[in-house]
């Protein structure tokens, strides 16, 4: 993911039910329709969330992923976390303690998972080691 | 040596109240935790059995009408116990002790329902007699317990509240065995895990159908459900297909664990329906309330599809309930019958004929 795309932080209302969730989603929708949306949802005010609210969060991440973006949650209080866990949704989101950490996570450049190796035709290439690794 | 006992079960000592981090005071259950079914039986019933086993002849339960109204099963089960409804347990204890003294009972146990202690109660009485004090209070390594032995004739002015503050003239009896105070839903989880893990002597009701798996009468476990030992499934409970009950979990009577739900290191209290595809972990659930022990928070679930009291379903379904009652009465254990030899073939008696 290109780190030059902006990260948008949005505050989630205190209650995320069907009514307030729809209003929240309408507010968020233009941001989700941009190219590679990178959104941090500040859940520090979120006290109550029900199954309709969970559905809206899932809809948000679905829309973001369609456009190669992501939605991350920050500062989630224990009660909403417990609800997310109960509904098996917690593992779909990256959850951070603070908004700063969540924002920073978008800018972090991933390290290459496999170390660079010599090409097989190089003089220093050793076949035994390559096989073992 | 006559022995009596006074078990105090009052609203003031309600232990079902849960206090969260932010100071919220919400009850998980309306009755004290001692009245809540723990693996088939309430703790207070187990305590009274323990007293009976120790040779206690007379047991009086001091309680309020509200508590009995909230847990009618208690009144039905304690048929050999004298239940006395009181407003002020302190003075009521004295009345009972006086009456015991008149009846010739020398010593009496006075205990609150929120204490579960595995100790030799007779040894406790002998210690009390040796100490030659009017009252002896039990202690464990965490401090004083709401469990006393008193001389009925000498200690007729027993003050329940004062005893908690100062025990100047009381002897102290140390209990080295298993002790658990039931003050928080987490304590309920701990005692269930200890019981299923064999740490304490308390055993679940029902039958051990496989090592570590206890199933009570009328429980229905789908073939595709998985129960990992140790676990307890209570009376008339249903565990639907693809559900998983694991890690010292207990499902009390009249519960339903619906399709694909995982119950891990959790206790589902009686009459609770847990909806489909949920993860109940490190929690105690009752009706539409759930205490997450991991996050130290109480959740009240508004959506009845997620969690609710099982009776709600019965009211909605109306007729279906009576039908299902007729259908589900056989214990699981009895369903596993040894295969009998097939009946002899009779021409014309079999529906499928060539």
Interface residues (C-beta under 8 A of the other chain):
Chain A: X50 X51 X78 X79 X81 X82 X83 X85 X86 X87 X88
Chain B: X21 X277 X278 X279 X280 X281 X283 X290 X292 X294 X295 X296 X297 X299 X301 X302 X303 X305 X306
